[in-house]
Amino acid sequence: MSYMQEIDRWLDDLLADHLPEGNLQSAKRHIREKLLESYRNGQAAGQSSAPRESRPPRRFSSERHPR
């Protein structure tokens, strides 16, 4: 079973008792579109050739320093 088929089955189980059939199909379509968009964005971000700038972690003290 493909990932999207698993998503459809999960959404049916999750939403079937709460939405009429027409609304269920529409909701599932919108959710699948968002999942696919997120997947593609993740792929594009992983293929980015620009290195990310790494910064050392900021250290905060609980004491205030006078200026």
HTML snippet that shows the backbone in 3Dmol.js (N, CA, C, O; Angstrom):
<script src="https://3Dmol.org/build/3Dmol-min.js"></script>
<div id="view" style="width:600px;height:400px;position:relative"></div>
<script>
const pdb = `
ATOM      1  N   MET A   1       0.846  -1.174   0.000  1.00  0.00           N
ATOM      2  CA  MET A   1       0.000   0.000   0.000  1.00  0.00           C
ATOM      3  C   MET A   1       0.891   1.236   0.000  1.00  0.00           C
ATOM      4  O   MET A   1       1.875   1.310   0.735  1.00  0.00           O
ATOM      5  N   SER A   2       0.528   2.203  -0.836  1.00  0.00           N
ATOM      6  CA  SER A   2       1.338   3.415  -0.922  1.00  0.00           C
ATOM      7  C   SER A   2       1.060   4.330   0.283  1.00  0.00           C
ATOM      8  O   SER A   2       0.070   4.174   0.999  1.00  0.00           O
ATOM      9  N   TYR A   3       1.959   5.272   0.469  1.00  0.00           N
ATOM     10  CA  TYR A   3       1.826   6.227   1.566  1.00  0.00           C
ATOM     11  C   TYR A   3       0.507   6.990   1.479  1.00  0.00           C
ATOM     12  O   TYR A   3      -0.190   7.139   2.482  1.00  0.00           O
ATOM     13  N   MET A   4       0.162   7.471   0.287  1.00  0.00           N
ATOM     14  CA  MET A   4      -1.067   8.249   0.131  1.00  0.00           C
ATOM     15  C   MET A   4      -2.305   7.377   0.354  1.00  0.00           C
ATOM     16  O   MET A   4      -3.315   7.876   0.852  1.00  0.00           O
ATOM     17  N   GLN A   5      -2.255   6.111   0.006  1.00  0.00           N
ATOM     18  CA  GLN A   5      -3.374   5.212   0.292  1.00  0.00           C
ATOM     19  C   GLN A   5      -3.531   5.021   1.796  1.00  0.00           C
ATOM     20  O   GLN A   5      -4.649   4.952   2.307  1.00  0.00           O
ATOM     21  N   GLU A   6      -2.414   4.938   2.498  1.00  0.00           N
ATOM     22  CA  GLU A   6      -2.464   4.833   3.953  1.00  0.00           C
ATOM     23  C   GLU A   6      -3.058   6.099   4.560  1.00  0.00           C
ATOM     24  O   GLU A   6      -3.839   6.031   5.509  1.00  0.00           O
ATOM     25  N   ILE A   7      -2.689   7.252   4.012  1.00  0.00           N
ATOM     26  CA  ILE A   7      -3.244   8.519   4.483  1.00  0.00           C
ATOM     27  C   ILE A   7      -4.751   8.538   4.263  1.00  0.00           C
ATOM     28  O   ILE A   7      -5.499   8.935   5.157  1.00  0.00           O
ATOM     29  N   ASP A   8      -5.210   8.115   3.081  1.00  0.00           N
ATOM     30  CA  ASP A   8      -6.646   8.070   2.800  1.00  0.00           C
ATOM     31  C   ASP A   8      -7.381   7.188   3.798  1.00  0.00           C
ATOM     32  O   ASP A   8      -8.436   7.566   4.308  1.00  0.00           O
ATOM     33  N   ARG A   9      -6.838   6.039   4.070  1.00  0.00           N
ATOM     34  CA  ARG A   9      -7.475   5.114   5.009  1.00  0.00           C
ATOM     35  C   ARG A   9      -7.525   5.739   6.414  1.00  0.00           C
ATOM     36  O   ARG A   9      -8.544   5.659   7.100  1.00  0.00           O
ATOM     37  N   TRP A  10      -6.418   6.358   6.827  1.00  0.00           N
ATOM     38  CA  TRP A  10      -6.359   6.996   8.139  1.00  0.00           C
ATOM     39  C   TRP A  10      -7.381   8.134   8.230  1.00  0.00           C
ATOM     40  O   TRP A  10      -8.078   8.266   9.235  1.00  0.00           O
ATOM     41  N   LEU A  11      -7.467   8.957   7.172  1.00  0.00           N
ATOM     42  CA  LEU A  11      -8.425  10.058   7.172  1.00  0.00           C
ATOM     43  C   LEU A  11      -9.864   9.551   7.195  1.00  0.00           C
ATOM     44  O   LEU A  11     -10.716  10.135   7.864  1.00  0.00           O
ATOM     45  N   ASP A  12     -10.140   8.469   6.470  1.00  0.00           N
ATOM     46  CA  ASP A  12     -11.480   7.874   6.506  1.00  0.00           C
ATOM     47  C   ASP A  12     -11.842   7.481   7.934  1.00  0.00           C
ATOM     48  O   ASP A  12     -12.934   7.788   8.412  1.00  0.00           O
ATOM     49  N   ASP A  13     -10.930   6.809   8.601  1.00  0.00           N
ATOM     50  CA  ASP A  13     -11.187   6.378   9.979  1.00  0.00           C
ATOM     51  C   ASP A  13     -11.354   7.572  10.912  1.00  0.00           C
ATOM     52  O   ASP A  13     -12.192   7.555  11.813  1.00  0.00           O
ATOM     53  N   LEU A  14     -10.565   8.590  10.691  1.00  0.00           N
ATOM     54  CA  LEU A  14     -10.559   9.755  11.571  1.00  0.00           C
ATOM     55  C   LEU A  14     -11.776  10.658  11.369  1.00  0.00           C
ATOM     56  O   LEU A  14     -12.353  11.149  12.339  1.00  0.00           O
ATOM     57  N   LEU A  15     -12.167  10.877  10.114  1.00  0.00           N
ATOM     58  CA  LEU A  15     -13.164  11.896   9.809  1.00  0.00           C
ATOM     59  C   LEU A  15     -14.538  11.371   9.400  1.00  0.00           C
ATOM     60  O   LEU A  15     -15.498  12.141   9.382  1.00  0.00           O
ATOM     61  N   ALA A  16     -14.659  10.109   9.077  1.00  0.00           N
ATOM     62  CA  ALA A  16     -15.901   9.574   8.517  1.00  0.00           C
ATOM     63  C   ALA A  16     -17.111   9.827   9.409  1.00  0.00           C
ATOM     64  O   ALA A  16     -18.199  10.099   8.900  1.00  0.00           O
ATOM     65  N   ASP A  17     -16.951   9.746  10.698  1.00  0.00           N
ATOM     66  CA  ASP A  17     -18.084   9.929  11.604  1.00  0.00           C
ATOM     67  C   ASP A  17     -18.413  11.399  11.844  1.00  0.00           C
ATOM     68  O   ASP A  17     -19.432  11.710  12.460  1.00  0.00           O
ATOM     69  N   HIS A  18     -17.574  12.293  11.373  1.00  0.00           N
ATOM     70  CA  HIS A  18     -17.746  13.709  11.683  1.00  0.00           C
ATOM     71  C   HIS A  18     -18.141  14.568  10.488  1.00  0.00           C
ATOM     72  O   HIS A  18     -18.613  15.691  10.664  1.00  0.00           O
ATOM     73  N   LEU A  19     -17.954  14.054   9.279  1.00  0.00           N
ATOM     74  CA  LEU A  19     -18.248  14.850   8.082  1.00  0.00           C
ATOM     75  C   LEU A  19     -19.142  14.074   7.122  1.00  0.00           C
ATOM     76  O   LEU A  19     -19.017  12.856   7.001  1.00  0.00           O
ATOM     77  N   PRO A  20     -20.047  14.781   6.437  1.00  0.00           N
ATOM     78  CA  PRO A  20     -20.813  14.112   5.374  1.00  0.00           C
ATOM     79  C   PRO A  20     -19.869  13.711   4.231  1.00  0.00           C
ATOM     80  O   PRO A  20     -18.789  14.282   4.082  1.00  0.00           O
ATOM     81  N   GLU A  21     -20.281  12.737   3.437  1.00  0.00           N
ATOM     82  CA  GLU A  21     -19.420  12.171   2.388  1.00  0.00           C
ATOM     83  C   GLU A  21     -18.822  13.230   1.471  1.00  0.00           C
ATOM     84  O   GLU A  21     -17.623  13.182   1.196  1.00  0.00           O
ATOM     85  N   GLY A  22     -19.611  14.183   0.989  1.00  0.00           N
ATOM     86  CA  GLY A  22     -19.092  15.217   0.095  1.00  0.00           C
ATOM     87  C   GLY A  22     -18.021  16.063   0.766  1.00  0.00           C
ATOM     88  O   GLY A  22     -17.003  16.388   0.155  1.00  0.00           O
ATOM     89  N   ASN A  23     -18.252  16.414   2.013  1.00  0.00           N
ATOM     90  CA  ASN A  23     -17.266  17.201   2.749  1.00  0.00           C
ATOM     91  C   ASN A  23     -16.036  16.370   3.075  1.00  0.00           C
ATOM     92  O   ASN A  23     -14.919  16.888   3.100  1.00  0.00           O
ATOM     93  N   LEU A  24     -16.236  15.093   3.324  1.00  0.00           N
ATOM     94  CA  LEU A  24     -15.110  14.195   3.628  1.00  0.00           C
ATOM     95  C   LEU A  24     -14.152  14.142   2.443  1.00  0.00           C
ATOM     96  O   LEU A  24     -12.938  14.253   2.613  1.00  0.00           O
ATOM     97  N   GLN A  25     -14.701  13.974   1.250  1.00  0.00           N
ATOM     98  CA  GLN A  25     -13.853  13.884   0.061  1.00  0.00           C
ATOM     99  C   GLN A  25     -13.116  15.202  -0.180  1.00  0.00           C
ATOM    100  O   GLN A  25     -11.945  15.202  -0.560  1.00  0.00           O
ATOM    101  N   SER A  26     -13.790  16.303   0.037  1.00  0.00           N
ATOM    102  CA  SER A  26     -13.157  17.607  -0.142  1.00  0.00           C
ATOM    103  C   SER A  26     -12.048  17.818   0.890  1.00  0.00           C
ATOM    104  O   SER A  26     -10.957  18.276   0.550  1.00  0.00           O
ATOM    105  N   ALA A  27     -12.329  17.485   2.137  1.00  0.00           N
ATOM    106  CA  ALA A  27     -11.326  17.638   3.198  1.00  0.00           C
ATOM    107  C   ALA A  27     -10.109  16.764   2.909  1.00  0.00           C
ATOM    108  O   ALA A  27      -8.971  17.206   3.065  1.00  0.00           O
ATOM    109  N   LYS A  28     -10.350  15.528   2.489  1.00  0.00           N
ATOM    110  CA  LYS A  28      -9.240  14.617   2.173  1.00  0.00           C
ATOM    111  C   LYS A  28      -8.399  15.170   1.031  1.00  0.00           C
ATOM    112  O   LYS A  28      -7.172  15.082   1.074  1.00  0.00           O
ATOM    113  N   ARG A  29      -9.031  15.733   0.020  1.00  0.00           N
ATOM    114  CA  ARG A  29      -8.299  16.293  -1.115  1.00  0.00           C
ATOM    115  C   ARG A  29      -7.396  17.437  -0.657  1.00  0.00           C
ATOM    116  O   ARG A  29      -6.232  17.507  -1.051  1.00  0.00           O
ATOM    117  N   HIS A  30      -7.933  18.332   0.175  1.00  0.00           N
ATOM    118  CA  HIS A  30      -7.147  19.465   0.663  1.00  0.00           C
ATOM    119  C   HIS A  30      -5.982  18.999   1.536  1.00  0.00           C
ATOM    120  O   HIS A  30      -4.879  19.538   1.443  1.00  0.00           O
ATOM    121  N   ILE A  31      -6.223  18.014   2.371  1.00  0.00           N
ATOM    122  CA  ILE A  31      -5.155  17.494   3.241  1.00  0.00           C
ATOM    123  C   ILE A  31      -4.074  16.830   2.405  1.00  0.00           C
ATOM    124  O   ILE A  31      -2.886  17.031   2.660  1.00  0.00           O
ATOM    125  N   ARG A  32      -4.467  16.039   1.407  1.00  0.00           N
ATOM    126  CA  ARG A  32      -3.473  15.390   0.537  1.00  0.00           C
ATOM    127  C   ARG A  32      -2.647  16.438  -0.214  1.00  0.00           C
ATOM    128  O   ARG A  32      -1.437  16.272  -0.369  1.00  0.00           O
ATOM    129  N   GLU A  33      -3.286  17.512  -0.680  1.00  0.00           N
ATOM    130  CA  GLU A  33      -2.549  18.573  -1.379  1.00  0.00           C
ATOM    131  C   GLU A  33      -1.508  19.210  -0.463  1.00  0.00           C
ATOM    132  O   GLU A  33      -0.380  19.460  -0.889  1.00  0.00           O
ATOM    133  N   LYS A  34      -1.877  19.474   0.791  1.00  0.00           N
ATOM    134  CA  LYS A  34      -0.935  20.070   1.744  1.00  0.00           C
ATOM    135  C   LYS A  34       0.209  19.104   2.052  1.00  0.00           C
ATOM    136  O   LYS A  34       1.362  19.524   2.148  1.00  0.00           O
ATOM    137  N   LEU A  35      -0.098  17.815   2.206  1.00  0.00           N
ATOM    138  CA  LEU A  35       0.950  16.833   2.463  1.00  0.00           C
ATOM    139  C   LEU A  35       1.933  16.767   1.302  1.00  0.00           C
ATOM    140  O   LEU A  35       3.145  16.708   1.510  1.00  0.00           O
ATOM    141  N   LEU A  36       1.413  16.776   0.090  1.00  0.00           N
ATOM    142  CA  LEU A  36       2.267  16.723  -1.093  1.00  0.00           C
ATOM    143  C   LEU A  36       3.113  17.998  -1.204  1.00  0.00           C
ATOM    144  O   LEU A  36       4.295  17.933  -1.543  1.00  0.00           O
ATOM    145  N   GLU A  37       2.509  19.147  -0.921  1.00  0.00           N
ATOM    146  CA  GLU A  37       3.260  20.406  -0.938  1.00  0.00           C
ATOM    147  C   GLU A  37       4.389  20.373   0.093  1.00  0.00           C
ATOM    148  O   GLU A  37       5.512  20.787  -0.194  1.00  0.00           O
ATOM    149  N   SER A  38       4.087  19.883   1.283  1.00  0.00           N
ATOM    150  CA  SER A  38       5.094  19.788   2.336  1.00  0.00           C
ATOM    151  C   SER A  38       6.214  18.835   1.924  1.00  0.00           C
ATOM    152  O   SER A  38       7.390  19.127   2.143  1.00  0.00           O
ATOM    153  N   TYR A  39       5.860  17.719   1.340  1.00  0.00           N
ATOM    154  CA  TYR A  39       6.848  16.745   0.874  1.00  0.00           C
ATOM    155  C   TYR A  39       7.780  17.382  -0.165  1.00  0.00           C
ATOM    156  O   TYR A  39       9.000  17.238  -0.090  1.00  0.00           O
ATOM    157  N   ARG A  40       7.192  18.076  -1.118  1.00  0.00           N
ATOM    158  CA  ARG A  40       8.007  18.710  -2.168  1.00  0.00           C
ATOM    159  C   ARG A  40       8.896  19.814  -1.605  1.00  0.00           C
ATOM    160  O   ARG A  40      10.040  19.970  -2.031  1.00  0.00           O
ATOM    161  N   ASN A  41       8.371  20.581  -0.645  1.00  0.00           N
ATOM    162  CA  ASN A  41       9.191  21.607  -0.013  1.00  0.00           C
ATOM    163  C   ASN A  41      10.373  20.979   0.728  1.00  0.00           C
ATOM    164  O   ASN A  41      11.481  21.515   0.699  1.00  0.00           O
ATOM    165  N   GLY A  42      10.139  19.861   1.381  1.00  0.00           N
ATOM    166  CA  GLY A  42      11.214  19.166   2.082  1.00  0.00           C
ATOM    167  C   GLY A  42      12.269  18.654   1.116  1.00  0.00           C
ATOM    168  O   GLY A  42      13.467  18.733   1.388  1.00  0.00           O
ATOM    169  N   GLN A  43      11.816  18.130  -0.010  1.00  0.00           N
ATOM    170  CA  GLN A  43      12.774  17.660  -1.020  1.00  0.00           C
ATOM    171  C   GLN A  43      13.602  18.823  -1.553  1.00  0.00           C
ATOM    172  O   GLN A  43      14.820  18.709  -1.694  1.00  0.00           O
ATOM    173  N   ALA A  44      12.951  19.927  -1.847  1.00  0.00           N
ATOM    174  CA  ALA A  44      13.661  21.088  -2.387  1.00  0.00           C
ATOM    175  C   ALA A  44      14.652  21.630  -1.360  1.00  0.00           C
ATOM    176  O   ALA A  44      15.757  22.028  -1.727  1.00  0.00           O
ATOM    177  N   ALA A  45      14.284  21.652  -0.104  1.00  0.00           N
ATOM    178  CA  ALA A  45      15.184  22.154   0.935  1.00  0.00           C
ATOM    179  C   ALA A  45      16.386  21.232   1.096  1.00  0.00           C
ATOM    180  O   ALA A  45      17.492  21.702   1.364  1.00  0.00           O
ATOM    181  N   GLY A  46      16.188  19.945   0.939  1.00  0.00           N
ATOM    182  CA  GLY A  46      17.276  18.989   1.057  1.00  0.00           C
ATOM    183  C   GLY A  46      18.244  19.064  -0.107  1.00  0.00           C
ATOM    184  O   GLY A  46      19.403  18.670   0.028  1.00  0.00           O
ATOM    185  N   GLN A  47      17.797  19.557  -1.233  1.00  0.00           N
ATOM    186  CA  GLN A  47      18.646  19.652  -2.419  1.00  0.00           C
ATOM    187  C   GLN A  47      19.337  20.995  -2.532  1.00  0.00           C
ATOM    188  O   GLN A  47      20.103  21.221  -3.469  1.00  0.00           O
ATOM    189  N   SER A  48      19.083  21.874  -1.605  1.00  0.00           N
ATOM    190  CA  SER A  48      19.671  23.207  -1.642  1.00  0.00           C
ATOM    191  C   SER A  48      21.187  23.093  -1.554  1.00  0.00           C
ATOM    192  O   SER A  48      21.713  22.387  -0.693  1.00  0.00           O
ATOM    193  N   SER A  49      21.883  23.785  -2.442  1.00  0.00           N
ATOM    194  CA  SER A  49      23.336  23.700  -2.440  1.00  0.00           C
ATOM    195  C   SER A  49      23.966  24.763  -1.548  1.00  0.00           C
ATOM    196  O   SER A  49      25.166  24.711  -1.274  1.00  0.00           O
ATOM    197  N   ALA A  50      23.175  25.717  -1.097  1.00  0.00           N
ATOM    198  CA  ALA A  50      23.705  26.777  -0.240  1.00  0.00           C
ATOM    199  C   ALA A  50      23.881  26.245   1.178  1.00  0.00           C
ATOM    200  O   ALA A  50      22.929  25.754   1.785  1.00  0.00           O
ATOM    201  N   PRO A  51      25.109  26.346   1.708  1.00  0.00           N
ATOM    202  CA  PRO A  51      25.300  25.860   3.079  1.00  0.00           C
ATOM    203  C   PRO A  51      24.588  26.770   4.066  1.00  0.00           C
ATOM    204  O   PRO A  51      24.511  27.984   3.878  1.00  0.00           O
ATOM    205  N   ARG A  52      24.080  26.165   5.104  1.00  0.00           N
ATOM    206  CA  ARG A  52      23.411  26.950   6.134  1.00  0.00           C
ATOM    207  C   ARG A  52      24.445  27.511   7.091  1.00  0.00           C
ATOM    208  O   ARG A  52      25.423  26.851   7.441  1.00  0.00           O
ATOM    209  N   GLU A  53      24.206  28.723   7.496  1.00  0.00           N
ATOM    210  CA  GLU A  53      25.118  29.390   8.422  1.00  0.00           C
ATOM    211  C   GLU A  53      24.927  28.799   9.810  1.00  0.00           C
ATOM    212  O   GLU A  53      23.809  28.730  10.321  1.00  0.00           O
ATOM    213  N   SER A  54      26.017  28.380  10.406  1.00  0.00           N
ATOM    214  CA  SER A  54      25.900  27.851  11.759  1.00  0.00           C
ATOM    215  C   SER A  54      26.416  28.884  12.738  1.00  0.00           C
ATOM    216  O   SER A  54      27.474  29.482  12.542  1.00  0.00           O
ATOM    217  N   ARG A  55      25.669  29.076  13.767  1.00  0.00           N
ATOM    218  CA  ARG A  55      26.039  30.038  14.795  1.00  0.00           C
ATOM    219  C   ARG A  55      26.239  29.301  16.101  1.00  0.00           C
ATOM    220  O   ARG A  55      25.566  28.306  16.368  1.00  0.00           O
ATOM    221  N   PRO A  56      27.158  29.782  16.910  1.00  0.00           N
ATOM    222  CA  PRO A  56      27.306  29.168  18.224  1.00  0.00           C
ATOM    223  C   PRO A  56      26.059  29.468  19.061  1.00  0.00           C
ATOM    224  O   PRO A  56      25.437  30.514  18.875  1.00  0.00           O
ATOM    225  N   PRO A  57      25.688  28.586  19.963  1.00  0.00           N
ATOM    226  CA  PRO A  57      24.498  28.842  20.766  1.00  0.00           C
ATOM    227  C   PRO A  57      24.683  30.068  21.655  1.00  0.00           C
ATOM    228  O   PRO A  57      25.783  30.337  22.138  1.00  0.00           O
ATOM    229  N   ARG A  58      23.610  30.798  21.864  1.00  0.00           N
ATOM    230  CA  ARG A  58      23.649  31.964  22.737  1.00  0.00           C
ATOM    231  C   ARG A  58      23.582  31.491  24.175  1.00  0.00           C
ATOM    232  O   ARG A  58      22.868  30.541  24.498  1.00  0.00           O
ATOM    233  N   ARG A  59      24.316  32.147  25.013  1.00  0.00           N
ATOM    234  CA  ARG A  59      24.297  31.805  26.432  1.00  0.00           C
ATOM    235  C   ARG A  59      23.731  32.986  27.198  1.00  0.00           C
ATOM    236  O   ARG A  59      24.191  34.121  27.068  1.00  0.00           O
ATOM    237  N   PHE A  60      22.740  32.693  27.984  1.00  0.00           N
ATOM    238  CA  PHE A  60      22.096  33.731  28.770  1.00  0.00           C
ATOM    239  C   PHE A  60      22.372  33.471  30.239  1.00  0.00           C
ATOM    240  O   PHE A  60      22.342  32.334  30.709  1.00  0.00           O
ATOM    241  N   SER A  61      22.636  34.525  30.930  1.00  0.00           N
ATOM    242  CA  SER A  61      22.865  34.441  32.353  1.00  0.00           C
ATOM    243  C   SER A  61      21.620  34.934  33.080  1.00  0.00           C
ATOM    244  O   SER A  61      20.910  35.812  32.589  1.00  0.00           O
ATOM    245  N   SER A  62      21.369  34.377  34.225  1.00  0.00           N
ATOM    246  CA  SER A  62      20.221  34.825  35.002  1.00  0.00           C
ATOM    247  C   SER A  62      20.525  36.133  35.716  1.00  0.00           C
ATOM    248  O   SER A  62      19.613  36.795  36.212  1.00  0.00           O
ATOM    249  N   GLU A  63      21.805  36.514  35.772  1.00  0.00           N
ATOM    250  CA  GLU A  63      22.185  37.775  36.401  1.00  0.00           C
ATOM    251  C   GLU A  63      22.232  38.878  35.359  1.00  0.00           C
ATOM    252  O   GLU A  63      22.620  38.653  34.212  1.00  0.00           O
ATOM    253  N   ARG A  64      21.837  40.057  35.766  1.00  0.00           N
ATOM    254  CA  ARG A  64      21.916  41.200  34.865  1.00  0.00           C
ATOM    255  C   ARG A  64      23.260  41.877  35.031  1.00  0.00           C
ATOM    256  O   ARG A  64      23.744  42.070  36.146  1.00  0.00           O
ATOM    257  N   HIS A  65      23.850  42.230  33.915  1.00  0.00           N
ATOM    258  CA  HIS A  65      25.145  42.932  33.946  1.00  0.00           C
ATOM    259  C   HIS A  65      24.897  44.418  33.809  1.00  0.00           C
ATOM    260  O   HIS A  65      24.124  44.833  32.946  1.00  0.00           O
ATOM    261  N   PRO A  66      25.540  45.242  34.650  1.00  0.00           N
ATOM    262  CA  PRO A  66      25.361  46.697  34.514  1.00  0.00           C
ATOM    263  C   PRO A  66      25.982  47.195  33.218  1.00  0.00           C
ATOM    264  O   PRO A  66      26.989  46.663  32.751  1.00  0.00           O
ATOM    265  N   ARG A  67      25.383  48.194  32.664  1.00  0.00           N
ATOM    266  CA  ARG A  67      25.900  48.759  31.398  1.00  0.00           C
ATOM    267  C   ARG A  67      26.743  49.952  31.648  1.00  0.00           C
ATOM    268  O   ARG A  67      27.259  50.552  30.705  1.00  0.00           O
TER     269      ARG A  67
END
`;
const viewer = $3Dmol.createViewer("view");
viewer.addModel(pdb, "pdb");
viewer.setStyle({}, {cartoon: {color: "spectrum"}});
viewer.zoomTo();
viewer.render();
</script>
